[in-house]
Amino acid sequence: MKTTKKVVGPQIQKLMEMPVTARFVLGECSMEIDEILRLGQGSMLELDTKAKDNMKLYINDEEIAKAKSVTVGDKLGAQIMEISSTEKRLKDLTDLE
């Protein structure tokens, strides 16, 4: 039996090497301009997220996953808890609309 190796075309290879922006969002809040202008060192902001809620992972402004915050050594990290399908992620990343 012969095994076939899947060949990746040059367009797909370029796509796989394309840089994207990843953002983890802990939460959001609404503020008036005067509140923003009063912000300073030590200011506290109340987010719409509860302490145990998952963060959201955005790739190029498309939400693709939910994750919980974890510590990795002395750094903050994220563990994926839910993620959209590979097909949906690829469509979201390549959709030009």
Stockholm file with secondary structure:
# STOCKHOLM 1.0

chainA/1-97         MKTTKKVVGPQIQKLMEMPVTARFVLGECSMEIDEILRLGQGSMLELDTKAKDNMKLYINDEEIAKAKSVTVGDKLGAQIMEISSTEKRLKDLTDLE
#=GR chainA/1-97 SS CCCCCCCCCHHHHHHHTCCCCEEEECCCCCCCHHHHHTCCTTCCCCCSSCTTSCEEEEETTEEEEEEEEEEETTEEEEEEEEECCHHHHHHHHHCCC
#=GC SS_cons        CCCCCCCCCHHHHHHHTCCCCEEEECCCCCCCHHHHHTCCTTCCCCCSSCTTSCEEEEETTEEEEEEEEEEETTEEEEEEEEECCHHHHHHHHHCCC
//
